[in-house]
Amino acid sequence: MESRTKLAVELKNKGYNCAQAVACTYCDLVGLDEETMFKIMEGFGAGFGTTEGTCGAITGAVALAGMKNSSANLETPDSKASTAKLSREIMTRFKAKAGATICRVLKGVDTKVVLHSCNDCVHDAAKIVEEVVFPEKFN
């Protein structure tokens, strides 16, 4: 399958927040329609609910990891550890690439030095999704 990283950036430039751009790009691969994913991720933009916390692009990636990996076993939740491992891998790879995971730091709000633009965050988070969450689909 061809990489969708450009599509993720296009969605960001269309007006989707960073979380929506990443999650909606791959929503078909986890069985959700784009409108539903868009609604779910709407509150996670601008660093987790506009708090400039965890980068929305990462949040979108982690949401996809949960959607793909969860056993959805409501009686005996048994996939939390493996999903947490995927999430940690996403965070680790993103931080190595971008230099931080916090929106405020990435944007250089306090330092006036942008570490990673929003478009770069979306692109890199999408690439990590392809490598970590859906390696069987993207080579």
Beta strands, then each sheet from edge to edge (+ up, - down):
end
